[in-house]
Amino acid sequence: MTGTRVASMLLAVVALGLANPALAGPADQLVVEKLTDPDPGYVPPPRQRERARPARKADDNPTLDQAFESLGRAAGQIAQIEDQRNQAERKRLLQMACKTIESARSSGVDVSAWDEDCR
């Protein structure tokens, strides 16, 4: 290493050492002053006691069988909704295909293989 490199590295080490907060001088003392009361006539409201909660009914705690029945009903309803969506989408796509077949037929293309669904 050359002398300038050594000198620059020593300078960097000294700068890092001086920047260390542990080596800094003592901090200023913290001064705490008590503030005056902003509202001397304020009286906090009395703490309200919570009412005792009524005991839970058996319906609030469903049994495991009831929970599985509810889950089955929900799954069945979701399956019905999905089935209805799929049928509506199939019908829409079939109508689009039939329109395409009609336009192809009018142009003279043989569409007998796809024509069965549109009758």
Secondary structure, DSSP 8 states (H G I E B T S, - for coil): --HHHHHHHHHHHHHHHHH-GGGS-------------S-TT----------------GGGS--HHHHHHHHHHHHHHHHHHHHHHHHHHHHHHHHHHHHHHHHHHHTT---TTTGGGG-
